[in-house]
Amino acid sequence: DPKALIIPAAGSGSRMRKETPKPYLMLEGCTILERTISAFIPLASLRQVVVATSEALLEDTRDLLKTILPDHIDGLAVVGGAERQHSIRNALDQIADEAELVLVHDAVRPFVEHRHIEACCQAASEVGAALLGVPSRDTIKHLDDQHMVRETPPRSQMWQAQTPQIFKKELLTEAYRRAEEEDFTATDDASLIERMGHPVKMVEGGRMNIKLTYPVDLELASLLIAKNRK
Ligand code: C5P
């Protein structure tokens, strides 16, 4: 089925404590964003890539897409919003009619593996909605506002959500329409589908698919790139 990829890259990256937004930081010779998009280029039937970014980085992003995308993949850059969810909604508006599956993938997860992307696409074709994740290595505590522990959910049932999160286009569009109507925001896209009572399948991904968030993550990333080169 024809696929479209949305890359939210409009975060300010305050946790990274750098002027340049995270996806545009250089990592061993190329930007994180370039590495991330490149991971999807080999995906069969990928027809379109839409990147949500800041006004200031629109032109740079268009140039990047022109440089790295092959002819059969259409590249677009749009201005993002205040929240990740707004950035994705703006990108969703630009998805071509022909797309059947929409993949959403954080700009700052350059280490996603091809086999996991494929497994997730397969699950999304079957179920309508699927995401990559890994079992939580740590026990998760649910806190109240005073940082007192309310409860400890069983660790075996706790998984960390990664991206890509992949959806049938109509389902994602409907989920975004409802979320907006009801003023609901979440930190990932699958939440909006869950809220509709629609099933969402978790597909086990890899431990390398980290979200580069904190300064220490950049050091880890350099090590991973060196390892992959070997
Ligand atoms: O903030 P968070 O870590 O959830 O960001 C995940 C991804 O969403 C990043 O790639 C970031 O650039 C993007 N984002 C966005 N627009 C925002 C906030 C975050 O595109 N307003």
Residues whose N, C-alpha, C, O or C-beta is under 5 A from the ligand:
A	BS01	C5P	P8 A9 A10 G11 A52 G80 G81 A82 E83 R84 S87 D106 A107 V108 T187
